[in-house]
Amino acid sequence: MSFDSELKQKTSDVEKLIISYLPKEQGWAKTVMSAMNYSVCAGGKRLRPILMSETYKMFGGSGSQIEPFMAAIEMIHTYSLVHDDLPAMDNDEYRRGRKTTHIVYGEAMAILAGDGLLNYAFETALKAFEADGADLKRCSRALSILAQKAGIYGMIGGQTADIEAEDLGSNVTEEHLLFIHEHKTAALIQAAMMIGAVLGKADEDRISVIERAAYEIGIAFQIQDDILDVTGTLETLGKPVGSDEKNNKTTYVTLKGIEAAGAQQKEMSSNAIALLEGLDAQGIRNDFLMELIQSLITRIK
Ligand code: GRG
């Protein structure tokens, strides 16, 4: 099977899995459940759960304890997009080719849907503890990684620095920008791959290698996101381009120019590949994962 059809197949399998964990829309709180489901079902690349399950497989992981974590990380990622699109943040009308949650359900309900997804992510991840043959110690480590990388020392911290940077204009330094990208974007990618490694029974040294590789992938992914905000189209991205300019954001593109940003993106992707090749030399490999990381370098959506 070609890489593209394999990715398509895996994306559709992951999508079904995520949907199976979504709440039933019922009762007096039905509207928040429907807003949550609307945002999760809007599509998206499902990159984080795929990275998680491929890292799990790379370490020889099998069994269902990874599945609740795969759904949970996509719920956290989706909540962050719902809140990021709110009028108080980026104020965006389109995401994943559809109207954003606050446009369809109103602002109050979009705030609650984001909160609901964040909380439901942990309700969902906890189901891993009940899976057949679950390793409770590793599940608890995985849960703590998820909480930390999504929280104030991770994504929420990055978003805070990002929002404050909007007022600094051209005074944003490369160091500040790197903090934002590391926390806002790379942290969740690190959580995805580290949870795969932890549940796949990787030892501490190898979990650290995965954390570093995911850092490189995360920053490279964000730089490409910044590039696509300038060079992409509404049709392929499913959201308007030029959002960074609209929100007065300093990005790698505004800081260094598009060519240097592209070169840095490639360099960081190569660093990630080199780290994974180091594991390959120890007999730990996943060809699909390698191809997936390569494909992110030239992604157009
Ligand atoms: C509101 C706490 C809070 C955080 C928001 C994720 C985020 C932080 C903001 C969204 C804007 C943005 C550019 C974030 C960087 C991460 C990123 C590139 C998200 C988009 O991820 P994709 O491309 O999206 O994987 P899909 O739709 O494919 O899932």
Residues whose N, C-alpha, C, O or C-beta is under 5 A from the ligand:
A	BS01	GRG	G44 K45 R46 L47 S80 L81 H83 D84 R96 M155 I156 Q159 K184 T185 D225 K301
